Amino acid sequence: MNNMPKVKLGIVAVSRDCFPESLSVNRRKALAEAYAKKYDAEDIYECPICIVESEIHMVQALEDIKKAGCNALAVYLGNFGPEIAETLLAKHFDGPKMFIAAAEESGDNLIQGRGDAYCGMLNASYNLKLRNIRAYIPEYPVGTAEECADMIHEFLPIARAIIGLSELKIISFGPRPLNFLACNAPIKQLYNLGVEIEENSELDLFEAFNKHAGDPRIEDVVKDMEAELGEGNMKPEILPKLAQYELTLLDWVEEHRGYRKYVAIAGKCWPAFQTQFGFVPCYVNSRLTGMGIPVSCEVDIYGALSEFIGTCVSEDAVTLLDINNTVPADMYEADIKGKFDYTHKDTFMGFHCGNTTTKKLSFCAMKYQMIMARSLPEEVTQGTLEGDIVPGSITFYRLQSTADNKLRAYIAQGEVLPVATRSFGSIGVFAIPEMGRFYRHVLIEGNYPHHGAVAFGSYGKALFEVFKYIGVDVDEIGYNQPKGVRYPTENPFA
């Protein structure tokens, strides 16, 4: 998956000139050594050129980490630190930044060896606010070399998402389908986030697809599809068209990315797509998402944006699903109750026609799209990927612009249960603690559309920090409140 940035974080130590500089020097070295012992040393760069005590040192450090190719910054308070120079360092660094501070080492060395970075972090945060500088500060930002190394490692996925957004282009095809205003949202917030968008007509896409007829690469893509699907290749006759479409999208990405490094796609898939192209694009969408190029269904631009963020955070494929249907009571009684610690209202089924990569399905079959085939000839609805989603921990989340152009988001951690769905499409039985209340008081009350992004793993902590960093008000980040903690809109007498 190469559609995301590689983070190289520069560690710059700072020092107040009335404190021993050696504290910052030695503590910086210890931090770099601790990181290299536990993680990949190539993630970080220890800026050796100076300890930042002044504005001149700040400029020298900036030039050094830029020359070293750093795209993220850790300002490390080895002692109290110079509040002006250290925050100017963050101001002038073009990329995500964090602030961490050194804990004192020994009760036997609290005279010349006391650094007071615990105090300095307060001044740093105050000055960051004065200068309107966004920076990540961990939950408890003061620690030993080993603890600060862990903080840096936790920052990497956050930094990866922020860098990715600054260099992202979302390519969309067509307006939202009729009666599908749920996925419609103003694009102004994309520009506020530094994201570019290229909006195209379905006719542009259809023209490009037709120009790829007879493409000599189709045969190799078909072979790759056959190998991926195995016994699940239920519609082999449609593979050449699907391969032609995949090449169309991949070529479009390369020809239209412009100066942007990373791309996501918001695609059209109905109502006229099937009758004109002669297939549905679900399986191709799943393959591109598996490559690290998220493709949302139904021209869901903020869905594609959310998927890309999750891809960067998890360094893994994600998916986009409808928060779709309840688990039938008899199914809950037979397969869930007493086996898993969830109430009936904690469970639901997440579904989409067939956009989830085979890597995240327990089994798969590529066939026709049942819902569309109810009103169209079955032969033009072929190309959907069906299968139960792999059991395991998940994070359900979404970043969204409201109709009045405000950013909001939600995050909920849970799991896909190892329960057979007995249904169709890319689908799974999901369980999220207190889902019933979250559904009513976050999803419905917050006017979110039915599409939610799914990252495979527990990534709520990182996603929450990403959303905070990019400017989502913390009061606008919904999550599944634990039992006994009331939502503002929840009836206290219920």
NUNU-484027 format. One line per field, with one value per residue (C-alpha): residue in one letter; x, z, y. Coordinates in steps of 0.5 Angstrom, whole numbers, m for minus. Layout:
<sites>
residu: (A / ...) $
u: (X / ...) $
w: (Z / ...) $
v: (Y / ...) $
</sites>
This chain:
<sites>
residu: (M / N / N / M / P / K / V / K / L / G / I / V / A / V / S / R / D / C / F / P / E / S / L / S / V / N / R / R / K / A / L / A / E / A / Y / A / K / K / Y / D / A / E / D / I / Y / E / C / P / I / C / I / V / E / S / E / I / H / M / V / Q / A / L / E / D / I / K / K / A / G / C / N / A / L / A / V / Y / L / G / N / F / G / P / E / I / A / E / T / L / L / A / K / H / F / D / G / P / K / M / F / I / A / A / A / E / E / S / G / D / N / L / I / Q / G / R / G / D / A / Y / C / G / M / L / N / A / S / Y / N / L / K / L / R / N / I / R / A / Y / I / P / E / Y / P / V / G / T / A / E / E / C / A / D / M / I / H / E / F / L / P / I / A / R / A / I / I / G / L / S / E / L / K / I / I / S / F / G / P / R / P / L / N / F / L / A / C / N / A / P / I / K / Q / L / Y / N / L / G / V / E / I / E / E / N / S / E / L / D / L / F / E / A / F / N / K / H / A / G / D / P / R / I / E / D / V / V / K / D / M / E / A / E / L / G / E / G / N / M / K / P / E / I / L / P / K / L / A / Q / Y / E / L / T / L / L / D / W / V / E / E / H / R / G / Y / R / K / Y / V / A / I / A / G / K / C / W / P / A / F / Q / T / Q / F / G / F / V / P / C / Y / V / N / S / R / L / T / G / M / G / I / P / V / S / C / E / V / D / I / Y / G / A / L / S / E / F / I / G / T / C / V / S / E / D / A / V / T / L / L / D / I / N / N / T / V / P / A / D / M / Y / E / A / D / I / K / G / K / F / D / Y / T / H / K / D / T / F / M / G / F / H / C / G / N / T / T / T / K / K / L / S / F / C / A / M / K / Y / Q / M / I / M / A / R / S / L / P / E / E / V / T / Q / G / T / L / E / G / D / I / V / P / G / S / I / T / F / Y / R / L / Q / S / T / A / D / N / K / L / R / A / Y / I / A / Q / G / E / V / L / P / V / A / T / R / S / F / G / S / I / G / V / F / A / I / P / E / M / G / R / F / Y / R / H / V / L / I / E / G / N / Y / P / H / H / G / A / V / A / F / G / S / Y / G / K / A / L / F / E / V / F / K / Y / I / G / V / D / V / D / E / I / G / Y / N / Q / P / K / G / V / R / Y / P / T / E / N / P / F / A) $
u: (0 / 4 / m2 / 0 / 6 / 12 / 13 / 20 / 20 / 25 / 27 / 29 / 31 / 30 / 33 / 32 / 39 / 39 / 39 / 44 / 44 / 47 / 40 / 37 / 43 / 44 / 36 / 35 / 41 / 37 / 31 / 33 / 37 / 30 / 26 / 32 / 31 / 24 / 22 / 25 / 30 / 29 / 22 / 26 / 32 / 36 / 37 / 45 / 46 / 44 / 40 / 35 / 36 / 34 / 31 / 37 / 38 / 31 / 32 / 39 / 35 / 29 / 34 / 37 / 31 / 29 / 35 / 34 / 28 / 23 / 16 / 14 / 17 / 18 / 20 / 23 / 23 / 30 / 29 / 24 / 25 / 25 / 18 / 19 / 24 / 20 / 14 / 17 / 20 / 13 / 10 / 15 / 15 / 11 / 8 / 5 / 8 / 8 / 11 / 14 / 18 / 23 / 21 / 27 / 31 / 33 / 32 / 39 / 40 / 35 / 40 / 44 / 40 / 33 / 30 / 23 / 20 / 14 / 13 / 16 / 10 / 5 / 9 / 9 / 2 / 0 / 5 / 2 / m5 / m2 / 0 / m6 / m1 / m4 / 0 / m1 / 1 / 0 / m5 / 1 / 6 / 12 / 16 / 22 / 26 / 22 / 16 / 17 / 19 / 12 / 9 / 13 / 11 / 4 / 4 / 7 / 0 / m3 / 2 / 1 / m6 / m5 / 1 / m3 / m9 / m5 / m3 / m9 / m14 / m21 / m23 / m31 / m35 / m42 / m47 / m50 / m56 / m63 / m66 / m59 / m58 / m55 / m48 / m49 / m45 / m41 / m34 / m31 / m29 / m24 / m21 / m20 / m17 / m12 / m15 / m16 / m22 / m23 / m31 / m32 / m38 / m40 / m40 / m32 / m31 / m35 / m31 / m25 / m27 / m29 / m22 / m19 / m23 / m18 / m12 / m7 / m6 / m13 / m11 / m6 / m11 / m16 / m11 / m10 / m17 / m18 / m12 / m15 / m23 / m21 / m27 / m31 / m31 / m38 / m38 / m32 / m35 / m35 / m28 / m25 / m30 / m28 / m21 / m22 / m25 / m20 / m15 / m19 / m19 / m12 / m10 / m15 / m11 / m4 / m6 / m10 / m7 / m3 / 2 / m2 / 2 / m4 / m11 / m18 / m24 / m32 / m35 / m42 / m45 / m52 / m58 / m55 / m48 / m50 / m54 / m49 / m43 / m46 / m44 / m43 / m36 / m36 / m31 / m26 / m28 / m26 / m19 / m17 / m19 / m14 / m9 / m9 / m13 / m20 / m26 / m33 / m40 / m45 / m40 / m40 / m34 / m33 / m34 / m28 / m24 / m26 / m23 / m17 / m16 / m17 / m12 / m6 / m8 / m8 / m3 / m9 / m15 / m21 / m28 / m35 / m41 / m48 / m50 / m56 / m60 / m62 / m60 / m66 / m68 / m68 / m61 / m59 / m62 / m59 / m52 / m50 / m54 / m50 / m44 / m42 / m43 / m47 / m55 / m59 / m59 / m51 / m51 / m53 / m51 / m46 / m47 / m45 / m46 / m39 / m34 / m30 / m23 / m22 / m17 / m22 / m27 / m28 / m30 / m32 / m36 / m36 / m43 / m49 / m52 / m59 / m62 / m61 / m63 / m70 / m71 / m66 / m64 / m59 / m53 / m52 / m52 / m46 / m39 / m41 / m37 / m40 / m38 / m38 / m33 / m27 / m29 / m24 / m24 / m26 / m27 / m33 / m32 / m34 / m31 / m37 / m39 / m45 / m50 / m48 / m41 / m38 / m34 / m36 / m34 / m36 / m32 / m34 / m30 / m33 / m32 / m35 / m37 / m36 / m43 / m45 / m50 / m54 / m55 / m52 / m47 / m40 / m43 / m42 / m45 / m42 / m43 / m41 / m42 / m48 / m50 / m57 / m56 / m50 / m55 / m60 / m56 / m50 / m52 / m59 / m58 / m52 / m55 / m50 / m51 / m52 / m45 / m39 / m32 / m29 / m22 / m20 / m17 / m18 / m16 / m20 / m15 / m11 / m17 / m19 / m13 / m13 / m20 / m18 / m11 / m15 / m20 / m26 / m29 / m28 / m35 / m37 / m33 / m39 / m37 / m41 / m42 / m41 / m47 / m49 / m46 / m52 / m52 / m54 / m60 / m62 / m68 / m66 / m73 / m73) $
w: (0 / m3 / m3 / 4 / 7 / 10 / 17 / 19 / 25 / 27 / 35 / 37 / 44 / 47 / 53 / 57 / 57 / 65 / 66 / 64 / 57 / 58 / 61 / 54 / 50 / 55 / 55 / 48 / 46 / 51 / 48 / 41 / 44 / 47 / 41 / 37 / 42 / 42 / 35 / 28 / 28 / 21 / 24 / 27 / 26 / 32 / 31 / 33 / 30 / 36 / 43 / 41 / 46 / 42 / 35 / 32 / 34 / 32 / 25 / 25 / 27 / 22 / 16 / 19 / 20 / 13 / 10 / 13 / 10 / 16 / 15 / 23 / 29 / 36 / 40 / 46 / 53 / 56 / 61 / 62 / 55 / 52 / 51 / 45 / 41 / 42 / 39 / 34 / 32 / 31 / 28 / 22 / 21 / 15 / 18 / 24 / 31 / 38 / 44 / 50 / 56 / 60 / 67 / 73 / 73 / 80 / 87 / 88 / 83 / 84 / 84 / 78 / 75 / 76 / 69 / 71 / 64 / 68 / 69 / 62 / 58 / 61 / 58 / 52 / 51 / 53 / 48 / 43 / 44 / 44 / 37 / 34 / 33 / 33 / 36 / 39 / 46 / 49 / 55 / 60 / 56 / 61 / 62 / 62 / 55 / 54 / 56 / 51 / 46 / 46 / 46 / 39 / 37 / 38 / 34 / 28 / 25 / 27 / 23 / 18 / 17 / 18 / 12 / 8 / 8 / 6 / 0 / m2 / m8 / m8 / m15 / m16 / m21 / m22 / m17 / m11 / m14 / m14 / m7 / m4 / m1 / 5 / 3 / 0 / 4 / 2 / 0 / 3 / 9 / 4 / 2 / 9 / 11 / 5 / 1 / m7 / m10 / m18 / m19 / m26 / m30 / m31 / m38 / m37 / m34 / m39 / m45 / m41 / m40 / m48 / m50 / m45 / m50 / m52 / m47 / m48 / m40 / m39 / m40 / m34 / m29 / m31 / m29 / m22 / m21 / m22 / m17 / m12 / m13 / m13 / m12 / m11 / m18 / m20 / m26 / m30 / m36 / m33 / m31 / m38 / m37 / m29 / m31 / m37 / m31 / m26 / m31 / m33 / m26 / m24 / m31 / m29 / m22 / m25 / m30 / m26 / m19 / m21 / m16 / m11 / m8 / m5 / m8 / m6 / m10 / m9 / m15 / m18 / m18 / m20 / m22 / m30 / m29 / m29 / m36 / m39 / m37 / m37 / m30 / m22 / m20 / m13 / m14 / m17 / m12 / m7 / m10 / m11 / m3 / m2 / m6 / m1 / m6 / m2 / m6 / m3 / m6 / m8 / m9 / m2 / m2 / 6 / 6 / 2 / 6 / 12 / 9 / 7 / 14 / 17 / 12 / 14 / 21 / 21 / 15 / 13 / 8 / 11 / 8 / 8 / 10 / 11 / 18 / 16 / 19 / 26 / 28 / 28 / 35 / 34 / 31 / 37 / 42 / 38 / 36 / 41 / 48 / 53 / 48 / 48 / 53 / 49 / 49 / 43 / 42 / 42 / 36 / 28 / 21 / 17 / 10 / 3 / m4 / m5 / m4 / 2 / 0 / 0 / 5 / 10 / 8 / 11 / 5 / m2 / m8 / m14 / m17 / m18 / m14 / m11 / m10 / m16 / m20 / m17 / m22 / m27 / m32 / m27 / m33 / m32 / m24 / m24 / m21 / m13 / m8 / m3 / 4 / 11 / 14 / 18 / 26 / 30 / 33 / 29 / 29 / 26 / 25 / 20 / 19 / 16 / 14 / 16 / 11 / 15 / 13 / 20 / 21 / 26 / 27 / 31 / 33 / 36 / 38 / 38 / 34 / 28 / 32 / 29 / 27 / 20 / 17 / 13 / 8 / 2 / 0 / 4 / 11 / 18 / 25 / 29 / 36 / 40 / 47 / 48 / 41 / 42 / 45 / 41 / 35 / 37 / 41 / 36 / 29 / 29 / 33 / 29 / 23 / 20 / 14 / 14 / 11 / 16 / 15 / 18 / 20 / 22 / 29 / 35 / 33 / 37 / 41 / 34 / 30 / 36 / 36 / 28 / 29 / 34 / 31 / 24 / 28 / 30 / 36 / 42 / 43 / 36 / 36 / 38 / 41 / 45 / 52 / 57 / 61 / 66 / 63 / 60 / 53 / 53 / 49 / 53 / 57 / 64 / 66 / 60) $
v: (0 / 6 / 11 / 14 / 18 / 15 / 19 / 22 / 25 / 30 / 31 / 38 / 39 / 46 / 49 / 55 / 59 / 59 / 52 / 47 / 45 / 38 / 36 / 37 / 34 / 28 / 27 / 28 / 22 / 18 / 19 / 17 / 11 / 9 / 9 / 6 / 0 / m1 / 1 / 3 / 8 / 10 / 13 / 19 / 24 / 27 / 34 / 34 / 41 / 45 / 45 / 51 / 57 / 62 / 65 / 64 / 57 / 56 / 57 / 53 / 47 / 48 / 48 / 42 / 38 / 40 / 38 / 31 / 30 / 31 / 32 / 31 / 35 / 33 / 39 / 36 / 40 / 37 / 42 / 48 / 51 / 57 / 59 / 64 / 60 / 53 / 55 / 59 / 53 / 50 / 56 / 55 / 48 / 46 / 39 / 36 / 37 / 35 / 37 / 33 / 34 / 30 / 28 / 28 / 22 / 21 / 24 / 24 / 30 / 35 / 41 / 41 / 36 / 38 / 41 / 43 / 41 / 39 / 47 / 49 / 45 / 49 / 55 / 52 / 50 / 58 / 60 / 56 / 58 / 65 / 64 / 60 / 54 / 47 / 42 / 35 / 34 / 27 / 26 / 26 / 29 / 29 / 22 / 18 / 17 / 10 / 14 / 19 / 14 / 11 / 18 / 19 / 12 / 14 / 20 / 17 / 15 / 21 / 25 / 20 / 22 / 30 / 30 / 25 / 30 / 36 / 32 / 29 / 30 / 27 / 25 / 24 / 22 / 25 / 28 / 24 / 19 / 21 / 21 / 20 / 27 / 24 / 23 / 31 / 36 / 42 / 41 / 48 / 44 / 40 / 46 / 48 / 42 / 43 / 37 / 38 / 36 / 34 / 33 / 30 / 27 / 20 / 22 / 23 / 17 / 13 / 16 / 14 / 7 / 6 / 8 / 3 / m3 / m8 / m5 / m10 / m10 / m13 / m20 / m20 / m16 / m22 / m27 / m23 / m23 / m30 / m32 / m27 / m30 / m37 / m41 / m35 / m33 / m34 / m29 / m30 / m28 / m21 / m20 / m17 / m11 / m11 / m11 / m5 / m1 / m2 / 0 / 6 / 8 / 7 / 11 / 17 / 17 / 18 / 23 / 27 / 27 / 33 / 36 / 31 / 25 / 21 / 20 / 17 / 16 / 18 / 14 / 13 / 6 / 7 / 8 / 9 / 6 / m1 / 0 / 4 / 0 / m7 / m8 / m6 / m3 / m6 / m11 / m6 / m1 / m7 / m8 / m1 / 0 / m6 / m3 / 3 / 8 / 8 / 8 / 10 / 8 / 13 / 19 / 20 / 25 / 25 / 18 / 17 / 23 / 18 / 12 / 15 / 18 / 11 / 8 / 13 / 11 / 4 / 3 / m2 / m3 / 0 / m1 / 4 / 1 / 2 / 2 / m2 / m7 / m10 / m17 / m21 / m23 / m30 / m30 / m26 / m31 / m37 / m34 / m28 / m28 / m32 / m32 / m25 / m20 / m15 / m13 / m14 / m6 / m7 / m11 / m9 / m11 / m7 / m8 / m6 / m9 / m11 / m6 / m9 / m12 / m20 / m19 / m17 / m22 / m29 / m32 / m29 / m30 / m25 / m25 / m20 / m15 / m17 / m11 / m8 / m14 / m13 / m8 / m9 / m15 / m19 / m19 / m12 / m12 / m17 / m15 / m15 / m18 / m22 / m25 / m24 / m19 / m22 / m23 / m18 / m11 / m5 / 2 / 5 / 13 / 18 / 26 / 30 / 37 / 39 / 43 / 49 / 48 / 45 / 40 / 34 / 27 / 21 / 15 / 8 / 2 / m5 / m12 / m16 / m22 / m29 / m30 / m32 / m27 / m31 / m25 / m22 / m17 / m15 / m16 / m17 / m17 / m12 / m10 / m4 / m2 / 2 / 2 / 3 / 10 / 12 / 11 / 15 / 21 / 21 / 19 / 21 / 27 / 29 / 28 / 23 / 20 / 12 / 11 / 9 / 8 / 2 / 1 / m6 / m5 / m1 / 6 / 11 / 14 / 16 / 18 / 22 / 26 / 27 / 30 / 35 / 37 / 38 / 43 / 39 / 42 / 37 / 38 / 36 / 29 / 24 / 17 / 11 / 14 / 8 / 6 / 11 / 17 / 21 / 25 / 32 / 30 / 24 / 24 / 24 / 20 / 15) $
</sites>
